[in-house]
Amino acid sequence: MTTIAGTNPYTGARLDPVAEESTPADVDRIVENAGKAFPYLENIGRTGRAGLLQVIADSLDLNAEELIRAADEETGIGPARLTGELKRASYQMRFFAEVLLEGSYLEAAIDTAGETPMGPRPDLRRMLQPIGPVAVFGSSNFPFAFSVIGGDTASALATGCPVVLKAHSSHPKTSKISYDIMSAAATNYGAPEGILGIVFGQKAGTALVSHPLIQAVGFTGSLGGGAALMEAIRRRAQPIPFYGELSSLNPLVVTANAVSERGADIGAGLAVSITTSAGQLCTKPGVVFVPRGSEGDILVAKLADDLSSSSVSPLLNRRIFESYAAITGALADQEDVELVATGKASEEGGFRVTPAVYSIDASRLRPETVEECFGPSAIIVRYGEMPELEQALSMIENSLTLTIHSGERDDDLAHRLTELGRARAGRIIYNGYPTGVSVSWAQTHGGPWPSTNSLHTSVGATAVRRFLRPVTYQDAPATVLPDELKDGDLTVPTRVNGRLTIPGV
């Protein structure tokens, strides 16, 4: 039996085993239990599930010290960021509890029977309902917020879907502890065992998405890993949705006016954004467009100066460590690419790397020049007029974000860049930096392929939409209707005969 163990990024040493690789029989049993638990989550309703999420959040807070200690040992992220990330994870649980209680996520609609220009209409009542057990794959770079206790888990449980988790190989101990804490909290709440499950190992992940009871998959990871899971799903008898966050370069554009007004400040902000969390954020600005000329040089010089004094935490695992070396090495070998600056080299070992920023002229940029690099690096593209900028931008793959730094006299230019951004990204940032994704009602964390393969967000209130499907009841007796669709006082925002009606308003 293969044992599952993490690696300490500070030293590169393998840690003690924490689990055994899940067998096909394990996966089948766990998913079968999830199927049996599905009615429970539906039957306790929105209020019951909100209470469950709040209990889980409280339990995470109570066990923060153990979680942070395990995660730091396996990821090298550091206690400071892990503390904030764990707060985000418990906040997400409470946030989705609020989404449940508010109720508009159900998209409830009632069209009463009556005459229409098309003839008689039956009584029609529609709302979104949970799809069933779902699989969630934890990400390497967020052992809390995008892993076992992350937003995919919270949003799926909120809808009423049992969750079977695939522990990430970079932090199996953290995954197991996180699962045990959630599971114990759920049991104390009165929930059956099957509302949560966890499997370990790559083969178990493939078996999980192939299981006929799994109705959707949430995934945050590499394009290659996502493609392998999508291929396994393609072979299923029943197609199911795969919601993957996959690859993103997150272009950042600085206009000439912005450079002249605050070029040095932008350079300083970029240095922080590129190196935060050792550049292992899916929204890190990987390619930065800066005007040619002396004022653009000031921005680049400030970025280089701040970068040269920076050092970063180790990368998460050996695969990312080796990939960073290969990608930055290939950049350095390109004839048209210039090394602008490097950070402090570390002699401590483990998976530590040196931050690096490169530069290329827009006229020499090609689609193959830039690829996503997980780690503290970026490439600066120096451009002249707007047509050259647009041509260079067209060579960058679609992304989760596009950032615009504009000046006071750039209204028309900002509008044009916004139009380009709407077509190429899911979130457009103005005069800021893309790193950091707030959990809120208006958030979008998604974008056109290859950043994701769906139209949905994995962060924010509408993340629940991934795990819901519409059901319409026609001329239904009141006894079979969900409470939210029954006659009487409305309990959730509902569109009645085309008019949105808010309870209590």
Sequence and secondary structure as in RCSB ss.txt:
>XXXX:A:sequence
MTTIAGTNPYTGARLDPVAEESTPADVDRIVENAGKAFPYLENIGRTGRAGLLQVIADSLDLNAEELIRAADEET
GIGPARLTGELKRASYQMRFFAEVLLEGSYLEAAIDTAGETPMGPRPDLRRMLQPIGPVAVFGSSNFPFAFSVIG
GDTASALATGCPVVLKAHSSHPKTSKISYDIMSAAATNYGAPEGILGIVFGQKAGTALVSHPLIQAVGFTGSLGG
GAALMEAIRRRAQPIPFYGELSSLNPLVVTANAVSERGADIGAGLAVSITTSAGQLCTKPGVVFVPRGSEGDILV
AKLADDLSSSSVSPLLNRRIFESYAAITGALADQEDVELVATGKASEEGGFRVTPAVYSIDASRLRPETVEECFG
PSAIIVRYGEMPELEQALSMIENSLTLTIHSGERDDDLAHRLTELGRARAGRIIYNGYPTGVSVSWAQTHGGPWP
STNSLHTSVGATAVRRFLRPVTYQDAPATVLPDELKDGDLTVPTRVNGRLTIPGV
>XXXX:A:secstr
  EE  B TTT  B    EE   HHHHHHHHHHHHHHHHHHHHTHHHHHHHHHHHHHHHHHHTHHHHHHHHHHHH
   HHHHHHHHHHHHHHHHHHHHHHHH GGG EEEE SEEETTEEE  EEEEEEE   EEEE  SS TTTTSTTS
HHHHHHHHHT  EEEE  TT HHHHHHHHHHHHHHHHHHT  GGGEEEE SHHHHHHHHH TT   EEEES HHH
HHHHHHHHHTSSS   EEEE      EEE HHHHHHHHHHHHHHHHHHHHGGGG  TT   EEEEESSHHHHHHH
HHHHHHHHT      SSHHHHHHHHHHHHHHHH TT EEEEE     S TT    EEEEEEGGG  GGG     S
SEEEEEEE SHHHHHHHHTTS  EEEEEEE  TT HHHHHHHHHHHHHHEEEEEESS S     STT     STT
SBSSSS SSSGGGGGGGEEEEEEES  GGGS GGGSSSS SS EEETTEEE TT 
